């Protein structure tokens, strides 16, 4: 299990710009490649954190239905974090 992955993208010189130029469908399609690579690396279950909600759900559901090869996905599209209190 890997409990902190980002299957919708990977860090690269172009990744910053892609956040503004790719739509959720593009992200889901790219995610199919990263999902397969993750499964082939031996991870059968992952928690995808902070991904675009629509694309993450689409990828998770496609894997669940057997339409896409990838690990079982649990998704967390919103982060939960504490905030420091300011005086």
PyMOL Python script that loads the backbone (N, CA, C, O; Angstrom):
from pymol import cmd

cmd.read_pdbstr("""\
ATOM      1  N   UNK A   1       0.840  -1.191   0.000  1.00  0.00           N
ATOM      2  CA  UNK A   1       0.000   0.000   0.000  1.00  0.00           C
ATOM      3  C   UNK A   1       0.876   1.243   0.000  1.00  0.00           C
ATOM      4  O   UNK A   1       1.925   1.291   0.642  1.00  0.00           O
ATOM      5  N   UNK A   2       0.423   2.229  -0.727  1.00  0.00           N
ATOM      6  CA  UNK A   2       1.053   3.548  -0.664  1.00  0.00           C
ATOM      7  C   UNK A   2      -0.067   4.517  -0.311  1.00  0.00           C
ATOM      8  O   UNK A   2      -1.022   4.676  -1.071  1.00  0.00           O
ATOM      9  N   UNK A   3       0.053   5.146   0.815  1.00  0.00           N
ATOM     10  CA  UNK A   3      -1.035   5.984   1.318  1.00  0.00           C
ATOM     11  C   UNK A   3      -0.887   7.464   0.981  1.00  0.00           C
ATOM     12  O   UNK A   3      -1.595   8.299   1.544  1.00  0.00           O
ATOM     13  N   UNK A   4       0.031   7.799   0.062  1.00  0.00           N
ATOM     14  CA  UNK A   4       0.156   9.188  -0.384  1.00  0.00           C
ATOM     15  C   UNK A   4       0.697   9.198  -1.807  1.00  0.00           C
ATOM     16  O   UNK A   4       1.906   9.258  -2.029  1.00  0.00           O
ATOM     17  N   UNK A   5      -0.223   9.139  -2.765  1.00  0.00           N
ATOM     18  CA  UNK A   5       0.162   9.188  -4.178  1.00  0.00           C
ATOM     19  C   UNK A   5      -0.613  10.294  -4.883  1.00  0.00           C
ATOM     20  O   UNK A   5      -1.596  10.826  -4.369  1.00  0.00           O
ATOM     21  N   UNK A   6      -0.136  10.616  -6.072  1.00  0.00           N
ATOM     22  CA  UNK A   6      -0.807  11.575  -6.956  1.00  0.00           C
ATOM     23  C   UNK A   6      -0.857  10.923  -8.329  1.00  0.00           C
ATOM     24  O   UNK A   6       0.023  11.148  -9.160  1.00  0.00           O
ATOM     25  N   UNK A   7      -1.882  10.117  -8.568  1.00  0.00           N
ATOM     26  CA  UNK A   7      -1.964   9.379  -9.825  1.00  0.00           C
ATOM     27  C   UNK A   7      -2.356  10.245 -11.018  1.00  0.00           C
ATOM     28  O   UNK A   7      -2.211   9.815 -12.162  1.00  0.00           O
ATOM     29  N   UNK A   8      -2.842  11.436 -10.774  1.00  0.00           N
ATOM     30  CA  UNK A   8      -3.256  12.282 -11.889  1.00  0.00           C
ATOM     31  C   UNK A   8      -2.106  13.063 -12.503  1.00  0.00           C
ATOM     32  O   UNK A   8      -2.293  13.749 -13.508  1.00  0.00           O
ATOM     33  N   UNK A   9      -0.947  12.973 -11.927  1.00  0.00           N
ATOM     34  CA  UNK A   9       0.185  13.704 -12.485  1.00  0.00           C
ATOM     35  C   UNK A   9       1.457  13.309 -11.789  1.00  0.00           C
ATOM     36  O   UNK A   9       1.449  12.637 -10.758  1.00  0.00           O
ATOM     37  N   UNK A  10       2.538  13.734 -12.369  1.00  0.00           N
ATOM     38  CA  UNK A  10       3.837  13.488 -11.756  1.00  0.00           C
ATOM     39  C   UNK A  10       4.651  14.758 -11.852  1.00  0.00           C
ATOM     40  O   UNK A  10       4.402  15.609 -12.706  1.00  0.00           O
ATOM     41  N   UNK A  11       5.598  14.875 -10.993  1.00  0.00           N
ATOM     42  CA  UNK A  11       6.435  16.066 -10.966  1.00  0.00           C
ATOM     43  C   UNK A  11       7.344  16.088 -12.191  1.00  0.00           C
ATOM     44  O   UNK A  11       8.056  15.126 -12.480  1.00  0.00           O
ATOM     45  N   UNK A  12       7.300  17.193 -12.888  1.00  0.00           N
ATOM     46  CA  UNK A  12       8.136  17.364 -14.074  1.00  0.00           C
ATOM     47  C   UNK A  12       8.258  18.859 -14.346  1.00  0.00           C
ATOM     48  O   UNK A  12       7.558  19.657 -13.723  1.00  0.00           O
ATOM     49  N   UNK A  13       9.133  19.248 -15.262  1.00  0.00           N
ATOM     50  CA  UNK A  13       9.232  20.667 -15.594  1.00  0.00           C
ATOM     51  C   UNK A  13       7.916  21.256 -16.113  1.00  0.00           C
ATOM     52  O   UNK A  13       7.671  22.452 -15.959  1.00  0.00           O
ATOM     53  N   UNK A  14       7.072  20.426 -16.723  1.00  0.00           N
ATOM     54  CA  UNK A  14       5.814  20.920 -17.291  1.00  0.00           C
ATOM     55  C   UNK A  14       4.645  20.847 -16.303  1.00  0.00           C
ATOM     56  O   UNK A  14       3.579  21.395 -16.584  1.00  0.00           O
ATOM     57  N   UNK A  15       4.817  20.188 -15.158  1.00  0.00           N
ATOM     58  CA  UNK A  15       3.677  19.930 -14.284  1.00  0.00           C
ATOM     59  C   UNK A  15       3.032  21.192 -13.718  1.00  0.00           C
ATOM     60  O   UNK A  15       1.816  21.218 -13.528  1.00  0.00           O
ATOM     61  N   UNK A  16       3.797  22.221 -13.449  1.00  0.00           N
ATOM     62  CA  UNK A  16       3.204  23.456 -12.932  1.00  0.00           C
ATOM     63  C   UNK A  16       2.236  24.054 -13.955  1.00  0.00           C
ATOM     64  O   UNK A  16       1.115  24.424 -13.608  1.00  0.00           O
ATOM     65  N   UNK A  17       2.661  24.146 -15.192  1.00  0.00           N
ATOM     66  CA  UNK A  17       1.824  24.709 -16.247  1.00  0.00           C
ATOM     67  C   UNK A  17       0.612  23.831 -16.537  1.00  0.00           C
ATOM     68  O   UNK A  17      -0.464  24.345 -16.844  1.00  0.00           O
ATOM     69  N   UNK A  18       0.771  22.519 -16.445  1.00  0.00           N
ATOM     70  CA  UNK A  18      -0.334  21.602 -16.737  1.00  0.00           C
ATOM     71  C   UNK A  18      -1.514  21.798 -15.799  1.00  0.00           C
ATOM     72  O   UNK A  18      -2.648  21.509 -16.181  1.00  0.00           O
ATOM     73  N   UNK A  19      -1.281  22.284 -14.578  1.00  0.00           N
ATOM     74  CA  UNK A  19      -2.398  22.551 -13.663  1.00  0.00           C
ATOM     75  C   UNK A  19      -3.362  23.572 -14.256  1.00  0.00           C
ATOM     76  O   UNK A  19      -4.539  23.596 -13.897  1.00  0.00           O
ATOM     77  N   UNK A  20      -2.875  24.406 -15.152  1.00  0.00           N
ATOM     78  CA  UNK A  20      -3.704  25.468 -15.735  1.00  0.00           C
ATOM     79  C   UNK A  20      -4.139  25.163 -17.161  1.00  0.00           C
ATOM     80  O   UNK A  20      -5.058  25.806 -17.669  1.00  0.00           O
ATOM     81  N   UNK A  21      -3.507  24.208 -17.813  1.00  0.00           N
ATOM     82  CA  UNK A  21      -3.810  23.957 -19.216  1.00  0.00           C
ATOM     83  C   UNK A  21      -4.564  22.653 -19.467  1.00  0.00           C
ATOM     84  O   UNK A  21      -5.179  22.495 -20.521  1.00  0.00           O
ATOM     85  N   UNK A  22      -4.530  21.727 -18.529  1.00  0.00           N
ATOM     86  CA  UNK A  22      -5.226  20.456 -18.715  1.00  0.00           C
ATOM     87  C   UNK A  22      -6.576  20.486 -18.015  1.00  0.00           C
ATOM     88  O   UNK A  22      -6.718  21.073 -16.942  1.00  0.00           O
ATOM     89  N   UNK A  23      -7.564  19.850 -18.631  1.00  0.00           N
ATOM     90  CA  UNK A  23      -8.885  19.764 -18.003  1.00  0.00           C
ATOM     91  C   UNK A  23      -9.009  18.411 -17.297  1.00  0.00           C
ATOM     92  O   UNK A  23      -8.135  17.558 -17.452  1.00  0.00           O
ATOM     93  N   UNK A  24     -10.082  18.201 -16.522  1.00  0.00           N
ATOM     94  CA  UNK A  24     -10.216  16.950 -15.770  1.00  0.00           C
ATOM     95  C   UNK A  24     -10.142  15.688 -16.640  1.00  0.00           C
ATOM     96  O   UNK A  24      -9.611  14.669 -16.197  1.00  0.00           O
ATOM     97  N   UNK A  25     -10.661  15.743 -17.856  1.00  0.00           N
ATOM     98  CA  UNK A  25     -10.579  14.572 -18.732  1.00  0.00           C
ATOM     99  C   UNK A  25      -9.126  14.273 -19.095  1.00  0.00           C
ATOM    100  O   UNK A  25      -8.718  13.111 -19.111  1.00  0.00           O
ATOM    101  N   UNK A  26      -8.346  15.308 -19.386  1.00  0.00           N
ATOM    102  CA  UNK A  26      -6.924  15.117 -19.680  1.00  0.00           C
ATOM    103  C   UNK A  26      -6.216  14.476 -18.493  1.00  0.00           C
ATOM    104  O   UNK A  26      -5.408  13.561 -18.656  1.00  0.00           O
ATOM    105  N   UNK A  27      -6.527  14.966 -17.299  1.00  0.00           N
ATOM    106  CA  UNK A  27      -5.889  14.435 -16.091  1.00  0.00           C
ATOM    107  C   UNK A  27      -6.235  12.959 -15.887  1.00  0.00           C
ATOM    108  O   UNK A  27      -5.364  12.155 -15.553  1.00  0.00           O
ATOM    109  N   UNK A  28      -7.503  12.606 -16.088  1.00  0.00           N
ATOM    110  CA  UNK A  28      -7.925  11.215 -15.917  1.00  0.00           C
ATOM    111  C   UNK A  28      -7.221  10.309 -16.915  1.00  0.00           C
ATOM    112  O   UNK A  28      -6.813   9.201 -16.569  1.00  0.00           O
ATOM    113  N   UNK A  29      -7.076  10.776 -18.159  1.00  0.00           N
ATOM    114  CA  UNK A  29      -6.377   9.963 -19.163  1.00  0.00           C
ATOM    115  C   UNK A  29      -4.908   9.777 -18.818  1.00  0.00           C
ATOM    116  O   UNK A  29      -4.373   8.676 -18.948  1.00  0.00           O
ATOM    117  N   UNK A  30      -4.255  10.846 -18.378  1.00  0.00           N
ATOM    118  CA  UNK A  30      -2.857  10.714 -17.938  1.00  0.00           C
ATOM    119  C   UNK A  30      -2.769   9.790 -16.736  1.00  0.00           C
ATOM    120  O   UNK A  30      -1.805   9.038 -16.594  1.00  0.00           O
ATOM    121  N   UNK A  31      -3.766   9.843 -15.878  1.00  0.00           N
ATOM    122  CA  UNK A  31      -3.789   9.015 -14.686  1.00  0.00           C
ATOM    123  C   UNK A  31      -3.813   7.528 -14.990  1.00  0.00           C
ATOM    124  O   UNK A  31      -3.325   6.731 -14.189  1.00  0.00           O
ATOM    125  N   UNK A  32      -4.373   7.136 -16.135  1.00  0.00           N
ATOM    126  CA  UNK A  32      -4.401   5.712 -16.482  1.00  0.00           C
ATOM    127  C   UNK A  32      -2.982   5.171 -16.643  1.00  0.00           C
ATOM    128  O   UNK A  32      -2.704   4.033 -16.263  1.00  0.00           O
ATOM    129  N   UNK A  33      -2.094   5.973 -17.198  1.00  0.00           N
ATOM    130  CA  UNK A  33      -0.691   5.573 -17.356  1.00  0.00           C
ATOM    131  C   UNK A  33      -0.010   5.436 -15.993  1.00  0.00           C
ATOM    132  O   UNK A  33       0.675   4.446 -15.732  1.00  0.00           O
ATOM    133  N   UNK A  34      -0.201   6.436 -15.125  1.00  0.00           N
ATOM    134  CA  UNK A  34       0.434   6.407 -13.807  1.00  0.00           C
ATOM    135  C   UNK A  34      -0.148   5.298 -12.933  1.00  0.00           C
ATOM    136  O   UNK A  34       0.562   4.714 -12.114  1.00  0.00           O
ATOM    137  N   UNK A  35      -1.455   5.003 -13.107  1.00  0.00           N
ATOM    138  CA  UNK A  35      -2.076   3.917 -12.339  1.00  0.00           C
ATOM    139  C   UNK A  35      -1.457   2.576 -12.730  1.00  0.00           C
ATOM    140  O   UNK A  35      -1.142   1.761 -11.863  1.00  0.00           O
ATOM    141  N   UNK A  36      -1.285   2.348 -14.017  1.00  0.00           N
ATOM    142  CA  UNK A  36      -0.680   1.091 -14.471  1.00  0.00           C
ATOM    143  C   UNK A  36       0.748   0.969 -13.939  1.00  0.00           C
ATOM    144  O   UNK A  36       1.141  -0.087 -13.445  1.00  0.00           O
ATOM    145  N   UNK A  37       1.512   2.040 -14.041  1.00  0.00           N
ATOM    146  CA  UNK A  37       2.902   2.007 -13.552  1.00  0.00           C
ATOM    147  C   UNK A  37       2.955   1.713 -12.059  1.00  0.00           C
ATOM    148  O   UNK A  37       3.827   0.980 -11.592  1.00  0.00           O
ATOM    149  N   UNK A  38       2.020   2.288 -11.319  1.00  0.00           N
ATOM    150  CA  UNK A  38       1.989   2.083  -9.871  1.00  0.00           C
ATOM    151  C   UNK A  38       1.681   0.625  -9.543  1.00  0.00           C
ATOM    152  O   UNK A  38       2.312   0.036  -8.665  1.00  0.00           O
ATOM    153  N   UNK A  39       0.710   0.044 -10.248  1.00  0.00           N
ATOM    154  CA  UNK A  39       0.386  -1.363 -10.036  1.00  0.00           C
ATOM    155  C   UNK A  39       1.566  -2.258 -10.418  1.00  0.00           C
ATOM    156  O   UNK A  39       1.887  -3.206  -9.703  1.00  0.00           O
ATOM    157  N   UNK A  40       2.203  -1.956 -11.538  1.00  0.00           N
ATOM    158  CA  UNK A  40       3.351  -2.753 -11.979  1.00  0.00           C
ATOM    159  C   UNK A  40       4.536  -2.634 -11.017  1.00  0.00           C
ATOM    160  O   UNK A  40       5.390  -3.519 -10.969  1.00  0.00           O
ATOM    161  N   UNK A  41       4.586  -1.550 -10.259  1.00  0.00           N
ATOM    162  CA  UNK A  41       5.634  -1.386  -9.249  1.00  0.00           C
ATOM    163  C   UNK A  41       5.326  -2.197  -7.983  1.00  0.00           C
ATOM    164  O   UNK A  41       6.150  -2.272  -7.072  1.00  0.00           O
ATOM    165  N   UNK A  42       4.136  -2.798  -7.936  1.00  0.00           N
ATOM    166  CA  UNK A  42       3.796  -3.669  -6.824  1.00  0.00           C
ATOM    167  C   UNK A  42       2.795  -3.120  -5.832  1.00  0.00           C
ATOM    168  O   UNK A  42       2.480  -3.783  -4.844  1.00  0.00           O
ATOM    169  N   UNK A  43       2.290  -1.928  -6.071  1.00  0.00           N
ATOM    170  CA  UNK A  43       1.313  -1.347  -5.151  1.00  0.00           C
ATOM    171  C   UNK A  43      -0.090  -1.732  -5.606  1.00  0.00           C
ATOM    172  O   UNK A  43      -0.520  -1.346  -6.694  1.00  0.00           O
ATOM    173  N   UNK A  44      -0.802  -2.490  -4.778  1.00  0.00           N
ATOM    174  CA  UNK A  44      -2.149  -2.949  -5.129  1.00  0.00           C
ATOM    175  C   UNK A  44      -3.239  -2.055  -4.550  1.00  0.00           C
ATOM    176  O   UNK A  44      -4.396  -2.145  -4.961  1.00  0.00           O
ATOM    177  N   UNK A  45      -2.882  -1.198  -3.604  1.00  0.00           N
ATOM    178  CA  UNK A  45      -3.835  -0.277  -2.981  1.00  0.00           C
ATOM    179  C   UNK A  45      -3.126   1.053  -2.756  1.00  0.00           C
ATOM    180  O   UNK A  45      -1.993   1.088  -2.278  1.00  0.00           O
ATOM    181  N   UNK A  46      -3.802   2.147  -3.104  1.00  0.00           N
ATOM    182  CA  UNK A  46      -3.226   3.475  -2.890  1.00  0.00           C
ATOM    183  C   UNK A  46      -4.296   4.416  -2.371  1.00  0.00           C
ATOM    184  O   UNK A  46      -5.493   4.197  -2.553  1.00  0.00           O
ATOM    185  N   UNK A  47      -3.824   5.477  -1.713  1.00  0.00           N
ATOM    186  CA  UNK A  47      -4.698   6.605  -1.376  1.00  0.00           C
ATOM    187  C   UNK A  47      -4.176   7.780  -2.172  1.00  0.00           C
ATOM    188  O   UNK A  47      -3.054   8.245  -1.969  1.00  0.00           O
ATOM    189  N   UNK A  48      -5.011   8.251  -3.082  1.00  0.00           N
ATOM    190  CA  UNK A  48      -4.654   9.387  -3.923  1.00  0.00           C
ATOM    191  C   UNK A  48      -5.103  10.657  -3.211  1.00  0.00           C
ATOM    192  O   UNK A  48      -6.287  10.821  -2.915  1.00  0.00           O
ATOM    193  N   UNK A  49      -4.174  11.541  -2.940  1.00  0.00           N
ATOM    194  CA  UNK A  49      -4.481  12.719  -2.139  1.00  0.00           C
ATOM    195  C   UNK A  49      -4.377  14.008  -2.943  1.00  0.00           C
ATOM    196  O   UNK A  49      -3.448  14.201  -3.727  1.00  0.00           O
ATOM    197  N   UNK A  50      -5.350  14.882  -2.726  1.00  0.00           N
ATOM    198  CA  UNK A  50      -5.290  16.217  -3.290  1.00  0.00           C
ATOM    199  C   UNK A  50      -5.509  16.324  -4.780  1.00  0.00           C
ATOM    200  O   UNK A  50      -5.211  17.362  -5.370  1.00  0.00           O
ATOM    201  N   UNK A  51      -6.022  15.277  -5.408  1.00  0.00           N
ATOM    202  CA  UNK A  51      -6.245  15.323  -6.855  1.00  0.00           C
ATOM    203  C   UNK A  51      -7.524  16.061  -7.212  1.00  0.00           C
ATOM    204  O   UNK A  51      -8.363  16.325  -6.351  1.00  0.00           O
ATOM    205  N   UNK A  52      -7.664  16.383  -8.463  1.00  0.00           N
ATOM    206  CA  UNK A  52      -8.883  17.015  -8.969  1.00  0.00           C
ATOM    207  C   UNK A  52     -10.023  16.014  -8.774  1.00  0.00           C
ATOM    208  O   UNK A  52      -9.929  14.875  -9.232  1.00  0.00           O
ATOM    209  N   UNK A  53     -11.086  16.424  -8.108  1.00  0.00           N
ATOM    210  CA  UNK A  53     -12.126  15.504  -7.652  1.00  0.00           C
ATOM    211  C   UNK A  53     -12.777  14.710  -8.773  1.00  0.00           C
ATOM    212  O   UNK A  53     -12.905  13.491  -8.657  1.00  0.00           O
ATOM    213  N   UNK A  54     -13.191  15.356  -9.849  1.00  0.00           N
ATOM    214  CA  UNK A  54     -13.881  14.670 -10.934  1.00  0.00           C
ATOM    215  C   UNK A  54     -12.984  13.632 -11.592  1.00  0.00           C
ATOM    216  O   UNK A  54     -13.412  12.504 -11.837  1.00  0.00           O
ATOM    217  N   UNK A  55     -11.750  14.004 -11.878  1.00  0.00           N
ATOM    218  CA  UNK A  55     -10.821  13.091 -12.534  1.00  0.00           C
ATOM    219  C   UNK A  55     -10.445  11.938 -11.607  1.00  0.00           C
ATOM    220  O   UNK A  55     -10.345  10.797 -12.056  1.00  0.00           O
ATOM    221  N   UNK A  56     -10.237  12.219 -10.328  1.00  0.00           N
ATOM    222  CA  UNK A  56      -9.901  11.164  -9.371  1.00  0.00           C
ATOM    223  C   UNK A  56     -11.015  10.139  -9.268  1.00  0.00           C
ATOM    224  O   UNK A  56     -10.762   8.934  -9.256  1.00  0.00           O
ATOM    225  N   UNK A  57     -12.251  10.620  -9.193  1.00  0.00           N
ATOM    226  CA  UNK A  57     -13.394   9.699  -9.112  1.00  0.00           C
ATOM    227  C   UNK A  57     -13.523   8.873 -10.381  1.00  0.00           C
ATOM    228  O   UNK A  57     -13.783   7.672 -10.319  1.00  0.00           O
ATOM    229  N   UNK A  58     -13.340   9.515 -11.538  1.00  0.00           N
ATOM    230  CA  UNK A  58     -13.447   8.799 -12.810  1.00  0.00           C
ATOM    231  C   UNK A  58     -12.390   7.699 -12.914  1.00  0.00           C
ATOM    232  O   UNK A  58     -12.694   6.584 -13.339  1.00  0.00           O
ATOM    233  N   UNK A  59     -11.161   8.007 -12.529  1.00  0.00           N
ATOM    234  CA  UNK A  59     -10.095   7.016 -12.576  1.00  0.00           C
ATOM    235  C   UNK A  59     -10.369   5.883 -11.592  1.00  0.00           C
ATOM    236  O   UNK A  59     -10.238   4.711 -11.947  1.00  0.00           O
ATOM    237  N   UNK A  60     -10.743   6.216 -10.372  1.00  0.00           N
ATOM    238  CA  UNK A  60     -11.060   5.203  -9.364  1.00  0.00           C
ATOM    239  C   UNK A  60     -12.163   4.269  -9.850  1.00  0.00           C
ATOM    240  O   UNK A  60     -12.056   3.050  -9.717  1.00  0.00           O
ATOM    241  N   UNK A  61     -13.220   4.842 -10.412  1.00  0.00           N
ATOM    242  CA  UNK A  61     -14.353   4.043 -10.864  1.00  0.00           C
ATOM    243  C   UNK A  61     -13.995   3.174 -12.070  1.00  0.00           C
ATOM    244  O   UNK A  61     -14.454   2.036 -12.170  1.00  0.00           O
ATOM    245  N   UNK A  62     -13.183   3.698 -12.982  1.00  0.00           N
ATOM    246  CA  UNK A  62     -12.761   2.914 -14.151  1.00  0.00           C
ATOM    247  C   UNK A  62     -11.905   1.728 -13.730  1.00  0.00           C
ATOM    248  O   UNK A  62     -12.024   0.645 -14.303  1.00  0.00           O
ATOM    249  N   UNK A  63     -11.049   1.920 -12.740  1.00  0.00           N
ATOM    250  CA  UNK A  63     -10.246   0.808 -12.215  1.00  0.00           C
ATOM    251  C   UNK A  63     -11.159  -0.211 -11.548  1.00  0.00           C
ATOM    252  O   UNK A  63     -11.009  -1.415 -11.753  1.00  0.00           O
ATOM    253  N   UNK A  64     -12.098   0.271 -10.756  1.00  0.00           N
ATOM    254  CA  UNK A  64     -13.025  -0.618 -10.045  1.00  0.00           C
ATOM    255  C   UNK A  64     -13.848  -1.468 -11.021  1.00  0.00           C
ATOM    256  O   UNK A  64     -14.122  -2.637 -10.749  1.00  0.00           O
ATOM    257  N   UNK A  65     -14.240  -0.878 -12.159  1.00  0.00           N
ATOM    258  CA  UNK A  65     -15.033  -1.602 -13.151  1.00  0.00           C
ATOM    259  C   UNK A  65     -14.192  -2.512 -14.039  1.00  0.00           C
ATOM    260  O   UNK A  65     -14.735  -3.318 -14.795  1.00  0.00           O
ATOM    261  N   UNK A  66     -12.871  -2.386 -13.951  1.00  0.00           N
ATOM    262  CA  UNK A  66     -12.001  -3.203 -14.780  1.00  0.00           C
ATOM    263  C   UNK A  66     -11.721  -2.610 -16.148  1.00  0.00           C
ATOM    264  O   UNK A  66     -11.130  -3.276 -16.998  1.00  0.00           O
ATOM    265  N   UNK A  67     -12.134  -1.371 -16.376  1.00  0.00           N
ATOM    266  CA  UNK A  67     -11.888  -0.709 -17.659  1.00  0.00           C
ATOM    267  C   UNK A  67     -10.465  -0.192 -17.773  1.00  0.00           C
ATOM    268  O   UNK A  67      -9.953  -0.016 -18.879  1.00  0.00           O
ATOM    269  N   UNK A  68      -9.829   0.050 -16.648  1.00  0.00           N
ATOM    270  CA  UNK A  68      -8.461   0.560 -16.586  1.00  0.00           C
ATOM    271  C   UNK A  68      -7.681  -0.314 -15.611  1.00  0.00           C
ATOM    272  O   UNK A  68      -8.208  -0.733 -14.580  1.00  0.00           O
ATOM    273  N   UNK A  69      -6.425  -0.582 -15.945  1.00  0.00           N
ATOM    274  CA  UNK A  69      -5.565  -1.370 -15.064  1.00  0.00           C
ATOM    275  C   UNK A  69      -4.916  -0.444 -14.047  1.00  0.00           C
ATOM    276  O   UNK A  69      -4.282   0.547 -14.413  1.00  0.00           O
ATOM    277  N   UNK A  70      -5.073  -0.765 -12.792  1.00  0.00           N
ATOM    278  CA  UNK A  70      -4.473   0.055 -11.751  1.00  0.00           C
ATOM    279  C   UNK A  70      -4.769  -0.508 -10.378  1.00  0.00           C
ATOM    280  O   UNK A  70      -5.519  -1.475 -10.243  1.00  0.00           O
ATOM    281  N   UNK A  71      -4.181   0.095  -9.359  1.00  0.00           N
ATOM    282  CA  UNK A  71      -4.398  -0.372  -7.987  1.00  0.00           C
ATOM    283  C   UNK A  71      -5.756   0.084  -7.455  1.00  0.00           C
ATOM    284  O   UNK A  71      -6.349   1.032  -7.969  1.00  0.00           O
ATOM    285  N   UNK A  72      -6.234  -0.598  -6.430  1.00  0.00           N
ATOM    286  CA  UNK A  72      -7.442  -0.149  -5.738  1.00  0.00           C
ATOM    287  C   UNK A  72      -7.164   1.248  -5.208  1.00  0.00           C
ATOM    288  O   UNK A  72      -6.127   1.489  -4.590  1.00  0.00           O
ATOM    289  N   UNK A  73      -8.085   2.162  -5.449  1.00  0.00           N
ATOM    290  CA  UNK A  73      -7.865   3.558  -5.057  1.00  0.00           C
ATOM    291  C   UNK A  73      -8.832   4.002  -3.975  1.00  0.00           C
ATOM    292  O   UNK A  73     -10.038   3.772  -4.062  1.00  0.00           O
ATOM    293  N   UNK A  74      -8.289   4.635  -2.968  1.00  0.00           N
ATOM    294  CA  UNK A  74      -9.063   5.416  -2.015  1.00  0.00           C
ATOM    295  C   UNK A  74      -8.656   6.854  -2.290  1.00  0.00           C
ATOM    296  O   UNK A  74      -7.467   7.160  -2.370  1.00  0.00           O
ATOM    297  N   UNK A  75      -9.625   7.726  -2.433  1.00  0.00           N
ATOM    298  CA  UNK A  75      -9.278   9.106  -2.800  1.00  0.00           C
ATOM    299  C   UNK A  75      -9.610  10.073  -1.677  1.00  0.00           C
ATOM    300  O   UNK A  75     -10.587   9.905  -0.947  1.00  0.00           O
ATOM    301  N   UNK A  76      -8.774  11.081  -1.562  1.00  0.00           N
ATOM    302  CA  UNK A  76      -8.970  12.172  -0.610  1.00  0.00           C
ATOM    303  C   UNK A  76      -8.718  13.449  -1.399  1.00  0.00           C
ATOM    304  O   UNK A  76      -7.573  13.881  -1.536  1.00  0.00           O
ATOM    305  N   UNK A  77      -9.780  14.053  -1.918  1.00  0.00           N
ATOM    306  CA  UNK A  77      -9.610  15.206  -2.797  1.00  0.00           C
ATOM    307  C   UNK A  77      -9.384  16.512  -2.043  1.00  0.00           C
ATOM    308  O   UNK A  77      -8.841  17.465  -2.601  1.00  0.00           O
ATOM    309  N   UNK A  78      -9.788  16.559  -0.806  1.00  0.00           N
ATOM    310  CA  UNK A  78      -9.574  17.746   0.020  1.00  0.00           C
ATOM    311  C   UNK A  78      -8.676  17.386   1.188  1.00  0.00           C
ATOM    312  O   UNK A  78      -8.821  16.319   1.784  1.00  0.00           O
ATOM    313  N   UNK A  79      -7.757  18.266   1.511  1.00  0.00           N
ATOM    314  CA  UNK A  79      -6.876  17.955   2.632  1.00  0.00           C
ATOM    315  C   UNK A  79      -7.506  18.421   3.940  1.00  0.00           C
ATOM    316  O   UNK A  79      -8.273  19.383   3.983  1.00  0.00           O
ATOM    317  N   UNK A  80      -7.161  17.717   4.982  1.00  0.00           N
ATOM    318  CA  UNK A  80      -7.545  18.109   6.327  1.00  0.00           C
ATOM    319  C   UNK A  80      -6.265  18.503   7.040  1.00  0.00           C
ATOM    320  O   UNK A  80      -5.350  17.691   7.178  1.00  0.00           O
ATOM    321  N   UNK A  81      -6.199  19.725   7.487  1.00  0.00           N
ATOM    322  CA  UNK A  81      -4.986  20.191   8.152  1.00  0.00           C
ATOM    323  C   UNK A  81      -5.356  21.196   9.230  1.00  0.00           C
ATOM    324  O   UNK A  81      -6.357  21.905   9.131  1.00  0.00           O
ATOM    325  N   UNK A  82      -4.540  21.236  10.236  1.00  0.00           N
ATOM    326  CA  UNK A  82      -4.779  22.217  11.290  1.00  0.00           C
ATOM    327  C   UNK A  82      -4.157  23.548  10.872  1.00  0.00           C
ATOM    328  O   UNK A  82      -3.185  23.588  10.118  1.00  0.00           O
ATOM    329  N   UNK A  83      -4.721  24.599  11.363  1.00  0.00           N
ATOM    330  CA  UNK A  83      -4.195  25.928  11.079  1.00  0.00           C
ATOM    331  C   UNK A  83      -3.622  26.505  12.365  1.00  0.00           C
ATOM    332  O   UNK A  83      -4.184  26.344  13.448  1.00  0.00           O
ATOM    333  N   UNK A  84      -2.531  27.156  12.222  1.00  0.00           N
ATOM    334  CA  UNK A  84      -1.938  27.826  13.378  1.00  0.00           C
ATOM    335  C   UNK A  84      -2.820  29.026  13.742  1.00  0.00           C
ATOM    336  O   UNK A  84      -3.251  29.778  12.867  1.00  0.00           O
ATOM    337  N   UNK A  85      -3.072  29.190  15.002  1.00  0.00           N
ATOM    338  CA  UNK A  85      -3.874  30.340  15.452  1.00  0.00           C
ATOM    339  C   UNK A  85      -2.969  31.550  15.568  1.00  0.00           C
ATOM    340  O   UNK A  85      -1.869  31.491  16.118  1.00  0.00           O
ATOM    341  N   UNK A  86      -3.458  32.617  15.044  1.00  0.00           N
ATOM    342  CA  UNK A  86      -2.709  33.871  15.153  1.00  0.00           C
ATOM    343  C   UNK A  86      -3.214  34.645  16.353  1.00  0.00           C
ATOM    344  O   UNK A  86      -4.419  34.709  16.595  1.00  0.00           O
ATOM    345  N   UNK A  87      -2.301  35.228  17.100  1.00  0.00           N
ATOM    346  CA  UNK A  87      -2.726  35.999  18.283  1.00  0.00           C
ATOM    347  C   UNK A  87      -3.463  37.263  17.913  1.00  0.00           C
ATOM    348  O   UNK A  87      -3.882  38.014  18.794  1.00  0.00           O
TER     349      UNK A  87
END
""", "prot")
cmd.dss("prot")
cmd.show_as("cartoon", "prot")
cmd.util.cbc("prot")
cmd.orient("prot")
